[in-house]
Amino acid sequence: MHPQWQDPEVIARLVRTARTVAVVGVSARPDRPSHQIAHYLHRQGIRVFPVNPALQEVFGLQVYPDLAAVPEHIDIVDVFRRSEVVAPVAEQAIAVQAGALWLQLGIEDEASCAKAAAAGLDVVVNRCLMVDHRDRTG
């Protein structure tokens, strides 16, 4: 992975300024990291848009089938999907003109990240948004 996709300045700016986060692959199960991180962000006052075509609601929030259905601009698309299925999520992030594509720990797709970066999105790879948010916002 390119070192710029773990740029501390980009990460710090994103966690300080993001007001909307779409969590792709959110789970209804409270023991799953996608659920925990989405719920954490929601409790921090960030507007969270859970994305999962198999769900209707999670911790009181409407769940959207895909990024195109999200009714507001998305600052960060936080991805909790296997690396091999990142490409369509990255394409959707580009199509909706999201601000950033963030791939959680263990998720990598160099081609999709390069495409998102070329389209003007900030890209963060193999990082936990919740950990970075906690570390930089106290």
Backbone as ProteinMPNN parsed JSONL, in Angstrom:
{"seq_chain_A": "MHPQWQDPEVIARLVRTARTVAVVGVSARPDRPSHQIAHYLHRQGIRVFPVNPALQEVFGLQVYPDLAAVPEHIDIVDVFRRSEVVAPVAEQAIAVQAGALWLQLGIEDEASCAKAAAAGLDVVVNRCLMVDHRDRTG", "coords_chain_A": {"N_chain_A": [[0.838, -1.188, 0.0], [0.396, 2.263, -0.644], [2.319, 4.732, 1.051], [1.164, 7.256, 1.376], [-1.455, 6.749, 1.855], [-1.716, 6.386, 4.448], [-1.262, 8.739, 5.633], [-0.477, 10.843, 8.255], [-1.292, 13.528, 8.506], [-3.486, 13.785, 6.765], [-5.213, 11.908, 7.928], [-5.58, 13.08, 10.49], [-6.834, 15.502, 9.741], [-9.191, 14.532, 8.549], [-10.484, 13.146, 10.694], [-10.928, 15.234, 12.431], [-12.577, 16.983, 11.021], [-14.688, 15.673, 9.733], [-18.156, 15.359, 9.36], [-20.128, 13.739, 8.475], [-20.497, 10.281, 8.075], [-20.543, 7.414, 6.181], [-21.115, 4.123, 6.901], [-20.162, 1.336, 5.517], [-21.27, -1.895, 5.226], [-22.19, -2.268, 7.73], [-23.142, -3.947, 10.741], [-25.895, -5.532, 12.416], [-25.326, -6.771, 14.7], [-24.211, -6.276, 17.927], [-21.689, -7.135, 18.792], [-19.979, -6.949, 16.687], [-17.283, -5.285, 14.989], [-18.012, -3.336, 13.03], [-20.548, -2.485, 13.832], [-19.972, -1.527, 16.418], [-18.136, 0.563, 15.917], [-19.602, 2.279, 14.23], [-21.646, 2.952, 16.022], [-20.162, 4.201, 18.058], [-19.173, 6.476, 16.626], [-21.608, 7.74, 16.082], [-22.436, 8.344, 18.707], [-20.551, 10.255, 19.235], [-21.488, 12.452, 18.0], [-21.311, 12.595, 15.284], [-22.826, 12.477, 12.121], [-24.12, 9.553, 11.184], [-24.464, 7.259, 8.561], [-25.621, 4.269, 8.175], [-24.859, 1.549, 6.023], [-26.138, -1.149, 4.404], [-27.548, -3.538, 2.49], [-29.104, -5.587, 3.522], [-30.291, -4.861, 5.877], [-32.664, -2.89, 7.803], [-32.722, -1.124, 9.947], [-30.504, 0.083, 12.469], [-29.326, 0.448, 15.712], [-31.361, 2.411, 16.083], [-31.136, 3.983, 13.81], [-31.887, 4.631, 10.379], [-31.071, 2.302, 7.86], [-29.255, 2.279, 4.863], [-29.443, 1.032, 1.487], [-27.309, 1.335, -0.278], [-24.591, 3.552, -1.206], [-25.567, 5.496, -2.937], [-28.148, 5.921, -2.095], [-27.973, 7.401, 0.202], [-28.954, 10.393, 1.725], [-27.466, 12.756, 2.008], [-24.411, 14.71, 1.607], [-21.436, 12.823, 1.828], [-18.826, 12.732, 4.035], [-16.863, 10.843, 4.836], [-16.451, 7.587, 3.638], [-16.623, 4.74, 5.263], [-15.314, 1.622, 5.221], [-16.295, -1.667, 5.764], [-15.912, -4.216, 4.488], [-14.942, -7.214, 2.772], [-11.708, -7.292, 1.248], [-11.77, -8.094, -1.449], [-14.209, -7.199, -2.394], [-14.224, -4.483, -2.426], [-14.036, -2.823, -4.655], [-16.638, -2.145, -5.992], [-17.709, -0.563, -3.964], [-15.879, 1.531, -3.778], [-16.262, 2.604, -6.337], [-18.91, 3.537, -6.048], [-18.464, 5.443, -4.042], [-16.921, 7.293, -5.408], [-18.788, 8.023, -7.37], [-20.787, 9.321, -5.854], [-19.409, 11.441, -5.017], [-17.99, 11.471, -2.57], [-16.05, 12.584, 0.262], [-13.893, 11.11, 1.247], [-12.379, 7.858, 1.118], [-12.254, 5.293, 3.314], [-10.614, 2.53, 4.397], [-11.041, -0.024, 6.634], [-9.127, -1.718, 9.25], [-7.082, -4.296, 7.999], [-8.192, -4.343, 5.492], [-7.641, -3.99, 2.108], [-7.184, -2.657, -1.133], [-5.522, -1.947, -3.651], [-5.841, -1.038, -6.358], [-8.476, 0.01, -6.402], [-8.21, 1.991, -4.485], [-6.314, 3.66, -5.681], [-7.795, 4.508, -7.865], [-9.867, 5.915, -6.564], [-8.36, 7.929, -5.313], [-7.337, 9.213, -7.589], [-9.687, 10.285, -8.49], [-10.048, 12.317, -6.767], [-10.692, 11.843, -4.109], [-9.811, 11.692, -0.653], [-7.809, 9.109, 0.687], [-7.644, 6.49, 2.986], [-6.077, 3.705, 4.349], [-6.251, 0.506, 5.88], [-6.621, 1.255, 8.568], [-8.141, 2.057, 11.73], [-11.007, 3.855, 12.073], [-12.335, 4.611, 14.441], [-10.34, 4.336, 16.447], [-8.424, 6.167, 15.488], [-9.974, 8.486, 15.618], [-10.489, 8.697, 18.391], [-7.828, 8.964, 19.309], [-7.119, 11.439, 18.289], [-9.0, 13.296, 19.028], [-9.413, 13.222, 21.668]], "CA_chain_A": [[0.0, 0.0, 0.0], [1.128, 3.521, -0.709], [2.415, 5.397, 2.356], [0.277, 8.423, 1.469], [-2.782, 6.3, 2.282], [-1.685, 6.376, 5.91], [-0.695, 10.053, 5.933], [-0.997, 11.332, 9.533], [-1.966, 14.823, 8.345], [-4.797, 13.514, 6.16], [-6.017, 11.239, 8.954], [-5.941, 14.078, 11.506], [-7.819, 16.427, 9.17], [-10.462, 13.839, 8.357], [-11.186, 12.856, 11.95], [-11.338, 16.502, 13.059], [-13.547, 17.768, 10.253], [-15.807, 14.886, 9.186], [-19.454, 15.503, 10.022], [-20.981, 12.653, 7.991], [-19.758, 9.059, 7.767], [-21.318, 6.247, 5.75], [-20.44, 2.903, 7.341], [-20.562, 0.31, 4.56], [-21.105, -3.223, 5.788], [-22.568, -2.229, 9.147], [-23.831, -5.14, 11.228], [-26.866, -5.342, 13.499], [-24.801, -7.475, 15.879], [-23.39, -5.376, 18.748], [-20.336, -7.651, 19.004], [-19.199, -6.766, 15.462], [-16.612, -3.985, 14.932], [-18.748, -2.352, 12.221], [-21.616, -1.962, 14.691], [-19.357, -0.782, 17.513], [-17.528, 1.8, 15.43], [-20.7, 3.155, 13.798], [-22.321, 3.435, 17.225], [-19.224, 5.151, 18.669], [-19.197, 7.721, 15.851], [-22.927, 8.328, 16.321], [-22.409, 8.919, 20.061], [-19.656, 11.412, 19.217], [-22.168, 13.554, 17.322], [-21.12, 12.515, 13.836], [-24.016, 11.954, 11.448], [-23.756, 8.244, 10.635], [-25.38, 6.64, 7.607], [-25.3, 2.85, 8.025], [-25.134, 1.028, 4.681], [-26.183, -2.608, 4.307], [-28.825, -3.833, 1.833], [-29.853, -6.63, 4.238], [-30.845, -4.324, 7.125], [-33.558, -1.729, 7.736], [-32.418, -0.199, 11.036], [-29.485, -0.328, 13.427], [-29.337, 1.357, 16.866], [-32.313, 3.495, 15.872], [-30.879, 4.72, 12.571], [-32.248, 3.996, 9.116], [-29.955, 1.731, 7.114], [-29.41, 2.516, 3.432], [-28.987, -0.129, 0.712], [-26.043, 1.641, -0.942], [-24.191, 4.947, -1.013], [-26.418, 6.377, -3.743], [-29.392, 6.181, -1.359], [-27.707, 8.305, 1.33], [-29.539, 11.664, 1.306], [-26.591, 13.904, 2.254], [-23.013, 14.543, 1.215], [-20.703, 11.927, 2.726], [-17.434, 13.136, 4.224], [-16.03, 9.633, 4.846], [-17.046, 6.265, 3.425], [-15.858, 3.819, 6.106], [-15.629, 0.333, 4.603], [-16.169, -2.923, 6.51], [-16.186, -5.299, 3.543], [-13.734, -7.928, 2.372], [-10.897, -6.584, 0.253], [-12.14, -8.437, -2.829], [-15.458, -6.535, -2.815], [-14.08, -3.04, -2.219], [-14.143, -2.085, -5.923], [-17.916, -1.468, -6.214], [-17.901, 0.477, -2.941], [-15.061, 2.659, -4.221], [-16.963, 3.207, -7.483], [-20.042, 4.303, -5.514], [-17.923, 6.606, -3.329], [-16.552, 8.249, -6.456], [-20.018, 8.493, -8.024], [-21.52, 10.259, -4.99], [-18.446, 12.497, -4.699], [-17.645, 11.462, -1.146], [-14.784, 13.254, 0.544], [-12.802, 10.175, 1.521], [-12.591, 6.414, 1.183], [-11.48, 4.805, 4.462], [-10.69, 1.076, 4.514], [-10.736, -0.421, 8.006], [-7.991, -2.615, 9.468], [-7.07, -5.555, 7.272], [-8.856, -4.221, 4.191], [-6.78, -3.325, 1.137], [-7.452, -2.844, -2.559], [-4.687, -0.893, -4.203], [-6.408, -0.484, -7.592], [-9.638, 0.838, -6.058], [-7.724, 3.169, -3.769], [-5.696, 4.533, -6.678], [-8.887, 5.089, -8.647], [-10.528, 6.906, -5.707], [-7.438, 9.054, -5.157], [-7.307, 9.921, -8.872], [-10.963, 11.004, -8.616], [-10.04, 13.436, -5.834], [-11.031, 11.469, -2.737], [-8.756, 11.293, 0.268], [-7.845, 7.661, 0.882], [-6.963, 5.958, 4.167], [-6.125, 2.253, 4.224], [-5.773, -0.345, 6.96], [-6.661, 2.026, 9.817], [-9.439, 2.044, 12.407], [-11.519, 5.212, 12.216], [-12.634, 4.879, 15.845], [-9.074, 4.525, 17.155], [-7.849, 7.441, 15.059], [-10.816, 9.555, 16.146], [-10.186, 8.793, 19.836], [-6.46, 9.449, 19.502], [-6.939, 12.819, 17.844], [-10.019, 14.219, 19.549], [-9.431, 13.103, 23.131]], "C_chain_A": [[0.879, 1.246, 0.0], [1.167, 4.197, 0.654], [1.477, 6.597, 2.487], [-1.125, 8.028, 1.92], [-2.835, 6.039, 3.785], [-1.081, 7.691, 6.402], [-1.295, 10.609, 7.225], [-1.738, 12.664, 9.42], [-3.356, 14.649, 7.742], [-5.722, 12.882, 7.194], [-6.484, 12.245, 9.995], [-7.001, 15.037, 10.981], [-9.181, 15.763, 9.034], [-11.188, 13.616, 9.678], [-11.624, 14.129, 12.662], [-12.486, 17.179, 12.331], [-14.758, 16.992, 9.752], [-17.062, 15.068, 10.03], [-20.422, 14.403, 9.603], [-20.102, 11.465, 7.605], [-20.753, 7.985, 7.352], [-20.512, 5.013, 6.129], [-20.964, 1.751, 6.488], [-20.232, -1.069, 5.124], [-21.431, -3.267, 7.269], [-23.345, -3.487, 9.514], [-24.834, -4.755, 12.306], [-26.369, -5.98, 14.79], [-23.867, -6.564, 16.677], [-21.958, -5.856, 18.986], [-19.434, -7.461, 17.786], [-18.542, -5.385, 15.444], [-17.377, -2.936, 14.123], [-19.868, -1.707, 13.028], [-21.012, -1.058, 15.765], [-18.808, 0.559, 17.05], [-18.594, 2.767, 14.943], [-21.407, 3.76, 15.009], [-21.446, 4.452, 17.961], [-19.286, 6.498, 17.944], [-20.508, 8.465, 16.069], [-22.959, 9.006, 17.693], [-21.5, 10.142, 20.143], [-20.271, 12.606, 18.489], [-21.954, 13.594, 15.827], [-22.384, 11.916, 13.236], [-23.612, 10.679, 10.706], [-24.866, 7.741, 9.725], [-24.964, 5.18, 7.454], [-25.708, 2.362, 6.627], [-25.014, -0.494, 4.71], [-27.533, -2.968, 3.686], [-29.681, -4.866, 2.564], [-30.531, -6.12, 5.51], [-31.769, -3.144, 6.864], [-33.168, -0.661, 8.759], [-31.326, -0.785, 11.92], [-29.332, 0.796, 14.448], [-30.157, 2.629, 16.617], [-32.114, 4.31, 14.612], [-31.351, 3.923, 11.365], [-30.981, 3.475, 8.446], [-30.256, 1.879, 5.625], [-28.851, 1.334, 2.642], [-27.635, 0.077, 0.028], [-25.742, 3.123, -0.759], [-25.068, 5.918, -1.794], [-27.703, 6.747, -3.016], [-29.202, 7.134, -0.183], [-28.11, 9.718, 0.915], [-28.666, 12.901, 1.499], [-25.198, 13.631, 1.698], [-22.311, 13.692, 2.273], [-19.252, 12.397, 2.812], [-16.495, 11.936, 4.161], [-16.899, 8.412, 4.565], [-16.138, 5.28, 4.152], [-16.264, 2.393, 5.733], [-15.283, -0.846, 5.516], [-16.582, -4.072, 5.596], [-14.873, -5.969, 3.203], [-13.016, -7.176, 1.243], [-11.363, -6.852, -1.17], [-13.454, -7.813, -3.28], [-15.425, -5.029, -2.546], [-14.364, -2.261, -3.501], [-15.508, -1.436, -6.14], [-18.212, -0.385, -5.173], [-17.108, 1.724, -3.327], [-15.714, 3.371, -5.401], [-18.144, 4.056, -7.014], [-19.557, 5.558, -4.798], [-17.522, 7.699, -4.315], [-17.81, 8.859, -7.068], [-20.782, 9.505, -7.173], [-20.635, 11.419, -4.537], [-18.204, 12.617, -3.194], [-16.301, 12.162, -0.954], [-13.617, 12.299, 0.702], [-13.288, 8.738, 1.476], [-11.666, 5.9, 2.275], [-11.691, 3.303, 4.565], [-10.194, 0.672, 5.897], [-9.562, -1.398, 8.058], [-8.144, -3.921, 8.69], [-7.701, -5.503, 5.896], [-7.953, -3.418, 3.261], [-7.237, -3.653, -0.277], [-6.753, -1.694, -3.272], [-5.295, -0.249, -5.447], [-7.592, 0.429, -7.29], [-9.218, 2.105, -5.335], [-7.092, 4.164, -4.737], [-6.76, 5.237, -7.509], [-9.602, 6.184, -7.843], [-9.65, 8.141, -5.534], [-7.377, 9.884, -6.437], [-8.578, 10.731, -9.093], [-11.075, 12.143, -7.599], [-10.433, 13.112, -4.405], [-9.752, 11.303, -1.917], [-8.91, 9.796, 0.483], [-7.037, 7.311, 2.127], [-7.166, 4.448, 4.141], [-5.566, 1.585, 5.48], [-5.624, 0.42, 8.274], [-8.056, 1.904, 10.408], [-9.887, 3.478, 12.649], [-11.803, 5.55, 13.677], [-11.35, 5.145, 16.637], [-8.458, 5.862, 16.781], [-8.665, 8.621, 15.577], [-10.524, 9.765, 17.632], [-8.815, 9.411, 20.076], [-6.321, 10.934, 19.208], [-7.968, 13.799, 18.393], [-10.17, 14.108, 21.06], [-10.55, 12.297, 23.598]], "O_chain_A": [[1.966, 1.261, 0.577], [0.151, 4.235, 1.349], [1.04, 6.922, 3.591], [-1.905, 8.889, 2.327], [-3.83, 5.552, 4.322], [-0.462, 7.738, 7.465], [-2.505, 10.827, 7.288], [-2.7, 12.905, 10.15], [-4.303, 15.307, 8.173], [-6.881, 13.277, 7.32], [-7.663, 12.264, 10.348], [-7.959, 15.353, 11.687], [-10.205, 16.36, 9.365], [-12.389, 13.872, 9.77], [-12.593, 14.107, 13.42], [-13.287, 17.877, 12.953], [-15.761, 17.6, 9.38], [-17.029, 14.946, 11.255], [-21.418, 14.155, 10.284], [-19.101, 11.616, 6.905], [-21.694, 7.684, 8.086], [-19.358, 4.873, 5.725], [-22.069, 1.255, 6.708], [-19.084, -1.37, 5.453], [-21.011, -4.179, 7.981], [-24.104, -4.022, 8.706], [-24.644, -3.772, 13.022], [-26.938, -5.748, 15.857], [-22.84, -6.127, 16.157], [-21.097, -5.053, 19.348], [-18.246, -7.778, 17.846], [-19.172, -4.406, 15.842], [-17.387, -1.763, 14.496], [-20.103, -0.505, 12.912], [-21.495, 0.052, 15.989], [-18.995, 1.575, 17.719], [-18.502, 3.964, 15.214], [-21.727, 4.948, 15.015], [-21.955, 5.466, 18.439], [-19.437, 7.541, 18.581], [-20.514, 9.687, 16.224], [-23.459, 10.124, 17.818], [-21.667, 10.976, 21.033], [-19.639, 13.656, 18.377], [-22.38, 14.542, 15.167], [-22.945, 10.963, 13.776], [-22.863, 10.723, 9.73], [-26.047, 7.79, 10.07], [-24.052, 4.879, 6.684], [-26.77, 2.721, 6.12], [-23.953, -1.05, 4.994], [-28.569, -2.724, 4.304], [-30.865, -5.008, 2.257], [-31.268, -6.866, 6.155], [-31.67, -2.48, 5.832], [-33.264, 0.537, 8.493], [-31.239, -2.001, 12.096], [-29.222, 1.965, 14.078], [-29.72, 3.745, 16.896], [-32.869, 5.253, 14.372], [-31.232, 2.698, 11.329], [-29.943, 4.137, 8.466], [-31.378, 1.633, 5.184], [-27.889, 0.7, 3.077], [-26.904, -0.882, -0.217], [-26.561, 3.862, -0.213], [-25.286, 7.046, -1.353], [-28.289, 7.792, -3.301], [-30.186, 7.625, 0.372], [-27.666, 10.203, -0.125], [-29.103, 14.004, 1.176], [-24.849, 12.498, 1.365], [-22.571, 13.833, 3.468], [-18.541, 12.455, 1.808], [-15.451, 11.996, 3.512], [-17.95, 8.229, 5.18], [-15.02, 5.015, 3.711], [-17.419, 2.004, 5.908], [-14.15, -0.998, 5.97], [-17.51, -4.817, 5.912], [-13.809, -5.364, 3.332], [-13.64, -6.52, 0.409], [-11.356, -5.95, -2.007], [-13.783, -7.896, -4.464], [-16.469, -4.384, -2.45], [-14.883, -1.147, -3.437], [-15.545, -0.246, -6.453], [-18.89, 0.597, -5.473], [-17.61, 2.842, -3.214], [-15.72, 4.6, -5.46], [-18.359, 5.159, -7.515], [-20.165, 6.621, -4.929], [-17.759, 8.883, -4.077], [-17.885, 10.072, -7.26], [-21.363, 10.448, -7.71], [-21.068, 12.274, -3.765], [-18.214, 13.711, -2.629], [-15.522, 12.309, -1.895], [-12.486, 12.624, 0.34], [-14.45, 8.444, 1.756], [-10.447, 6.048, 2.187], [-12.81, 2.845, 4.794], [-9.067, 0.987, 6.281], [-9.071, -1.845, 7.022], [-9.195, -4.561, 8.72], [-7.742, -6.517, 5.199], [-7.55, -2.301, 3.586], [-7.626, -4.783, -0.574], [-7.32, -0.618, -3.465], [-5.266, 0.975, -5.576], [-7.697, 1.512, -7.867], [-9.799, 3.169, -5.546], [-7.311, 5.371, -4.625], [-6.635, 6.422, -7.817], [-9.906, 7.25, -8.377], [-10.139, 9.269, -5.6], [-7.367, 11.114, -6.382], [-8.56, 11.742, -9.795], [-12.08, 12.853, -7.57], [-10.504, 14.012, -3.568], [-8.736, 10.83, -2.426], [-10.025, 9.275, 0.461], [-5.907, 7.766, 2.304], [-8.28, 3.966, 3.938], [-4.569, 2.021, 6.056], [-4.64, 0.258, 8.996], [-9.031, 1.677, 9.69], [-9.214, 4.23, 13.353], [-11.535, 6.672, 14.108], [-11.296, 6.093, 17.42], [-8.019, 6.611, 17.653], [-8.096, 9.651, 15.938], [-10.334, 10.899, 18.073], [-8.656, 10.275, 20.938], [-5.491, 11.612, 19.814], [-7.814, 15.01, 18.236], [-10.971, 14.824, 21.66], [-10.709, 12.1, 24.803]]}, "name": "protein", "num_of_chains": 1, "seq": "MHPQWQDPEVIARLVRTARTVAVVGVSARPDRPSHQIAHYLHRQGIRVFPVNPALQEVFGLQVYPDLAAVPEHIDIVDVFRRSEVVAPVAEQAIAVQAGALWLQLGIEDEASCAKAAAAGLDVVVNRCLMVDHRDRTG"}
